[in-house]
Amino acid sequence: MNLVSMKNTCGANATAPIKRSDFGVDKYAPKLADEVNIVIQIEATKD
């Protein structure tokens, strides 16, 4: 329960490492790291 809106709320966090080179993004290699972290945050509220 979200105390501000008083509605049922749920949320989640997810992270995933990916390699830029797997997607053909290697223009500045090796000056930039090949592995980057994707961070996803989501929240849902039930009306």
C-alpha positions as CSV (number, residue, x, y, z in Angstrom):
1,M,0.0,0.0,0.0
2,N,1.4,3.4,-1.1
3,L,1.0,5.7,1.9
4,V,0.7,8.8,-0.2
5,S,-2.0,7.7,-2.7
6,M,-3.5,5.0,-0.4
7,K,-3.6,2.6,-3.4
8,N,-2.3,-0.9,-3.8
9,T,1.2,-0.5,-5.3
10,C,3.9,-3.0,-6.2
11,G,7.4,-2.3,-7.7
12,A,10.4,-4.1,-8.9
13,N,14.1,-3.5,-9.7
14,A,16.1,-5.4,-12.3
15,T,19.6,-5.2,-13.5
16,A,21.3,-6.9,-16.5
17,P,24.9,-6.6,-17.8
18,I,25.2,-6.6,-21.6
19,K,28.2,-6.3,-23.9
20,R,28.1,-3.4,-26.3
21,S,30.0,-5.5,-28.9
22,D,27.2,-8.0,-29.0
23,F,25.1,-5.3,-30.6
24,G,27.7,-3.9,-32.9
25,V,28.4,-0.9,-30.7
26,D,32.2,-1.0,-30.7
27,K,33.1,2.3,-32.3
28,Y,35.2,3.6,-29.4
29,A,36.6,0.3,-28.2
30,P,38.8,-0.2,-26.2
31,K,38.6,3.3,-24.8
32,L,35.0,2.7,-23.4
33,A,34.1,-0.4,-21.4
34,D,32.5,-3.2,-23.4
35,E,30.2,-4.3,-20.6
36,V,27.5,-2.0,-19.3
37,N,24.7,-2.4,-16.8
38,I,21.1,-1.9,-17.7
39,V,19.0,-0.8,-14.7
40,I,15.2,-1.1,-14.9
41,Q,12.8,0.2,-12.3
42,I,9.0,-0.3,-12.5
43,E,6.0,0.5,-10.3
44,A,2.4,-0.4,-10.9
45,T,-0.7,0.9,-9.1
46,K,-4.0,-0.8,-9.0
47,D,-7.0,1.6,-9.4
